[in-house]
Amino acid sequence: SAGLNYAGSNDVASDQPSGIVVGSDPDEGQTVDAGSDVTIDVSNGEAEVPNVVGSSESAARTTLDTAGFVVTVVYEETDSSPDGTVIKQSPEAASFARLGTTVVITVAQAPPEPTDTASPSPSDDEGGG
């Protein structure tokens, strides 16, 4: 025993799995007097969802994957944002979600170019009479 008093724990958001000690007060390595109180910070298995709106699809995937989230992509036709740019995400940036949660990103997709081909019309020559 180090002669310290356990003063409780705090559940905190972290990139670590639930139940892992991620910090303490006083900090690790700090010298304290015998009998001092120590509080530990324990991961609650949640992390802050990064903001990927405005990023490219590939950058958003990398950012979310690195942060511990699963990515699902939905495409939306729009001409108001550059093709391939993330225009929405759910859950929203700066919210907290369990590691492994699926984050749905909506990626701008350029609408198809209009075509100049006219619809065929029935010919007067067909049929008989």
N, C-alpha and C positions, 0 to 999 in steps of 0.2 A: 504494500500500500504506500502511496506517495504522501499520505497524510493530508489529503484534500477532501473537502466536503462536496458531494454531489448536490447541486442546488436545483436540478431540474433540466428539462430540455425544451427546445423550441422546434416546431415543425417548420421547415423552410423549403422554398422552391429551389431546385438544384438540377444540374444535368446528371446527377447520380441517381441510381435506383432507390426506391423507398427503403428507409431503415438504415441507410449508410450515414455515419457521422461525417459531417462536412465542415464543421467548425466548432470553436469553443470560445468561451469568455471566462478567464483570460485566454489569449491566443496561444496556440501551440508554441512551445519553446520559450515562453515568457517565464521569468523567475518570479515565484510568489512565495509568501510565507506559508509554513505548515498550517493546516487548518483553514486555509482560504476556500471560499466557495467557488465551484466551477459549474458553469452551465454549458451544455452541449447543444449544437445545432444538428438536427437530424433531417435528412432529405425526406420530403413527403411524396417523392416520386413525380412531382410536377415541375415543369419548366416554363419559362416565359416563351410565348410563341413569337418568333422573330417577324419583323415586317419585311415581306417580300414583294409588296405591291410596287410596281415600277421596274422590277427586276426582269431579266430574261427568264424564260422557263427553265433553262439549264442551271442558271445561278440560283434560282429559287429552290429547285430540287436539292441542290448541293447544300444550301444553307439550312433547309428544313431537315434534311437527312442527318447532317452533322449535329443539329440540335436535338436529335433523338425522336423525330416525328416521321410518320409514314405520309407519303405524298400521293394524292389523287389529282389528276388534271382534267379539267373541263374546258372545252373550247367554246368561245362565243364570238360570232361574227360581229365585227364593229369596224368602223372607219375612224373612230374618235381616238384610238390608241394605236401605237405602232404594232404591227404584226409580231406575235411571239412574246409580247410583254404581259406580265401578270397585271390584271386589272382589279381582281378581288381575291380575298382569301377568307377562309372560315375554318377554325376560329380566328377572330381578328387579332392583329398584332398587339402585343403587350398584354394579352390575356394569358392566363395560366391554364395549362392542360397537362394531363398525365403523359409521361414519356410513352411513345408508341401510339399516341392518338393520331388519327388520320387528319391531315390538314388538306382541305380542298382548295386548290388554286384555280382561278378562272383566267385563261390565257386568251388574249386578243387574237382573232384570226381575221385576216382580210376577207371582205365579202368577195364572192366570185365576180369576175369581170362580166359586165353585161355583154350578151352576144347580139350580133346584127342579123342573125338568120331569121327570116320571116317564117311564120307557120305555114306549112303547105296548105293550099286550099284546093278543094275538089275542082277538077278540070271539067270544062264543058264538053270535052271530047269523049269522056268516059260514059259508059252506059250505052245506050243504043236508042233504039226507038222505033 
